[in-house]
């Protein structure tokens, strides 16, 4: 039995709890939810039948009946809340983006290792059956050599404060870019040798429409666009020397168009409540992967390793630097990362 604590009573935390509810209650149990406002935690706990509602993250960290904490706070809080939980002996699954820059990610990983606790960035996409199928195609050579990834991710999100405001950790690099970066890395499985980024910013100077090309060895490329200004096709097309595969709604893909042109689909069960975001029931896959990793005594998961998260953050930092978007967590003299 894995006993979960939930840090934050926001929409993504609610969806995670709904997803946990689709898994066997003998294997996953939500013991407590914490928020900075006790009434919000109490309301959340009542709706989802969680026995303990707490008015601070410190209280959650101190509980002896919690094995692992899911962190669904706003981006700027990921670092401090993760360290709080890890230093109190909790395993941690922290929402993406893991932190505001690579330096913070380094600190989180070091803290997890020092405390000998499992720690993972919640890149849930990688645990879907469709991603496993793509990995199998690549590993077995059925796609041939991966030559290009074309991925677009966009929705009209100009009214969503957490994306648009600097103090909330806004920006499409953090919110949407992490998805396009991770799927490209899933396909290529190597460090890019060059990064080229251009982007538009909103009135606050926060990135809201960005194009990035990641170049890999052998002149292979990932071409991505992520936008808060308009809806895009939201496909990830992975092109190999023997064929291609397309992940439909690639960040939460129940469906793909296989190498033979046929559609394949895997549907997760529905939860007790409707989710706030599309197909959030799919978070069940990462939750079960966390349980199995912890049971096995692992400190990280091979699908989203510490090295993966450090590289994601490094790419994000480089993109932000190139489009001229820094934040209060960056050093004033942050250097352009050396991919050239």
Residue pairs with C-beta under 8 A, 6 or more apart in sequence:
1 26
1 27
1 28
1 29
2 27
2 28
2 29
2 67
2 68
2 290
2 291
2 294
2 295
3 29
3 31
3 65
3 66
3 67
3 68
4 20
4 28
4 29
4 30
4 31
4 66
4 67
4 68
4 69
4 70
5 30
5 31
5 32
5 33
5 34
5 60
5 63
5 66
5 68
5 69
5 70
5 85
5 90
6 13
6 16
6 17
6 30
6 32
6 33
6 34
6 44
6 50
6 69
6 70
6 72
7 13
7 34
7 57
7 60
7 69
7 70
7 71
7 72
7 73
7 81
7 85
8 34
8 35
8 71
8 72
8 73
8 74
8 77
9 33
9 34
9 35
9 40
9 41
9 43
9 44
10 72
10 73
10 74
11 276
11 277
12 72
12 95
12 276
12 277
12 280
13 33
13 44
13 70
13 72
14 44
14 47
14 48
14 273
14 275
14 276
15 275
15 276
15 277
15 280
15 283
16 70
16 72
16 280
16 283
16 287
17 30
17 33
17 48
17 50
18 48
18 271
18 272
18 273
18 275
18 280
18 281
19 268
19 271
19 275
19 280
19 281
19 282
19 283
19 284
19 287
20 28
20 30
20 283
20 284
20 287
21 48
21 271
21 272
22 268
22 269
22 270
22 271
22 281
22 284
23 284
23 287
23 288
27 288
27 291
28 287
28 288
28 291
30 48
30 50
31 50
31 51
31 52
31 63
31 65
31 66
32 45
32 50
32 51
32 52
32 53
32 54
32 60
32 63
32 65
32 66
33 41
33 44
33 45
33 48
33 50
33 52
33 53
33 54
34 41
34 53
34 54
34 55
34 56
34 57
34 59
34 60
35 41
35 44
35 54
35 55
36 55
36 56
36 57
37 55
38 53
38 54
38 55
41 53
41 54
41 55
42 53
44 50
44 53
45 51
45 52
45 53
46 53
47 273
48 273
52 63
54 60
57 81
57 84
57 85
58 84
60 66
60 69
60 85
61 69
61 84
61 85
61 87
61 88
61 90
62 88
66 90
67 90
67 91
67 294
68 90
68 91
68 92
68 93
68 118
68 290
68 294
69 85
69 90
69 91
69 92
69 93
70 93
70 94
70 95
70 122
71 77
71 78
71 81
71 82
71 85
71 92
71 93
71 94
71 95
72 95
73 81
73 95
74 162
74 168
74 169
75 97
75 99
75 100
75 162
75 168
75 169
75 174
75 175
76 100
76 167
76 168
76 169
76 329
78 94
78 95
78 97
78 98
78 99
78 100
78 104
78 108
79 99
79 100
79 104
79 107
79 108
81 94
82 92
82 94
82 108
82 111
82 119
83 107
83 108
83 111
85 92
86 92
86 108
86 111
86 112
86 115
86 117
86 119
87 111
87 115
89 115
89 117
90 117
91 117
91 118
91 119
91 290
91 294
92 112
92 117
92 118
92 119
92 120
93 120
93 122
93 286
93 287
93 290
94 108
94 119
94 120
94 121
94 122
95 121
95 122
96 121
96 122
96 123
96 178
96 179
96 312
97 121
97 174
97 175
97 178
97 312
97 313
97 316
98 104
98 105
98 108
98 121
98 309
98 312
98 313
99 105
99 108
99 313
99 329
100 169
100 174
100 327
100 329
100 330
101 313
101 316
101 317
101 327
101 329
101 330
101 334
102 310
102 313
102 314
102 316
102 317
103 329
103 331
104 313
104 329
105 309
105 310
105 313
106 310
108 119
109 119
109 306
109 309
109 310
112 118
112 119
112 299
112 300
112 306
113 299
116 299
117 299
118 290
118 293
118 294
118 298
118 299
118 300
118 301
119 299
119 300
119 306
120 290
120 293
120 300
120 301
120 304
120 309
121 304
121 308
121 309
121 312
122 283
122 286
123 178
123 182
123 286
123 303
123 304
123 308
123 312
124 252
124 282
124 283
124 285
124 286
125 131
125 179
125 182
125 183
125 250
125 251
125 252
125 253
126 182
126 186
126 286
126 303
126 304
127 282
127 285
127 286
127 288
127 289
127 303
128 252
128 253
128 254
128 266
128 282
128 285
129 266
129 285
130 247
130 253
130 254
130 255
130 256
130 264
130 266
131 186
131 247
131 253
133 245
133 256
133 258
133 264
134 186
134 187
134 238
134 245
134 247
134 256
135 186
136 142
137 143
137 240
137 245
137 259
138 146
138 187
138 189
138 240
141 242
142 242
142 243
142 259
143 238
143 240
143 241
143 242
143 243
143 244
143 245
143 259
144 240
144 241
144 242
144 243
145 218
145 220
145 240
145 241
146 187
146 188
146 220
146 238
146 239
146 240
147 220
147 239
147 240
147 241
148 220
148 221
148 222
148 223
148 237
148 239
149 183
149 184
149 187
149 188
149 221
149 222
149 223
149 224
149 236
149 237
149 238
149 239
150 222
150 223
150 224
150 235
150 236
150 237
150 239
151 180
151 183
151 184
151 222
151 223
151 224
151 225
151 235
151 236
151 237
151 250
152 180
152 224
152 225
152 226
152 232
152 233
152 234
152 235
153 176
153 179
153 180
153 224
153 225
153 226
153 227
153 232
153 234
153 250
153 251
154 176
154 209
154 225
154 226
154 227
154 228
154 229
154 230
154 231
154 232
154 234
155 227
155 228
155 230
155 231
155 232
156 228
156 229
156 230
156 231
157 163
157 164
157 175
157 208
157 228
158 164
158 202
158 208
158 228
158 229
160 228
161 168
161 170
162 168
162 169
162 170
162 175
163 170
163 171
163 172
163 175
163 206
163 208
163 228
164 170
164 202
164 204
164 206
164 208
164 228
165 204
165 206
166 204
166 205
166 206
166 327
169 327
170 204
170 206
171 206
171 207
171 208
171 320
171 325
172 207
172 208
172 209
172 210
172 226
172 227
172 228
173 207
173 210
173 226
173 316
173 319
173 320
173 325
174 316
175 228
176 226
176 227
176 228
177 210
177 212
177 224
177 226
177 316
177 319
178 312
178 316
179 226
179 250
179 251
180 212
180 222
180 224
180 225
180 226
180 236
181 212
181 214
181 224
181 312
181 315
181 316
182 304
182 308
182 312
183 236
183 247
183 250
183 251
184 214
184 222
184 224
185 308
185 311
185 312
187 222
187 238
188 214
188 216
188 220
188 222
190 216
190 217
191 311
192 214
192 215
192 216
192 222
192 315
192 339
193 215
193 216
193 217
193 339
193 340
194 213
194 214
194 215
194 339
194 340
195 212
195 213
195 214
195 215
195 315
195 318
195 319
195 322
195 337
195 339
196 212
196 213
196 215
196 322
197 210
197 211
197 212
197 213
197 318
197 319
197 322
197 323
198 210
198 211
198 322
198 323
199 207
199 209
199 210
199 211
199 319
199 322
199 323
199 325
200 207
200 208
200 209
200 210
200 229
201 207
201 208
201 323
201 324
201 325
202 208
205 324
205 325
206 325
207 320
207 323
207 325
208 227
208 228
208 229
209 225
209 226
209 227
209 228
209 229
210 225
210 226
210 227
210 319
210 323
211 223
211 224
211 225
212 222
212 223
212 224
212 225
212 319
213 221
213 222
213 223
213 224
214 221
214 222
214 224
214 315
215 221
216 222
225 232
226 232
234 248
234 249
234 250
234 251
235 246
235 247
235 248
235 249
235 250
236 246
236 247
236 250
236 253
237 244
237 245
237 246
237 247
238 244
238 245
238 246
238 247
242 259
243 259
243 260
244 259
245 256
245 257
245 258
245 259
246 256
246 257
247 253
247 256
248 254
248 255
248 256
248 257
249 255
249 278
249 279
252 278
252 279
252 280
252 282
254 265
254 266
254 267
254 268
254 279
254 282
255 263
255 264
255 265
255 266
256 263
256 264
257 263
257 264
258 264
268 279
268 281
268 282
268 284
268 285
269 281
269 284
270 281
271 281
275 281
289 301
289 303
290 301
293 300
293 301
300 306
314 337
317 330
317 334
317 337
318 336
318 337
318 339
320 326
320 327
321 334
321 336
321 337
322 336
326 334
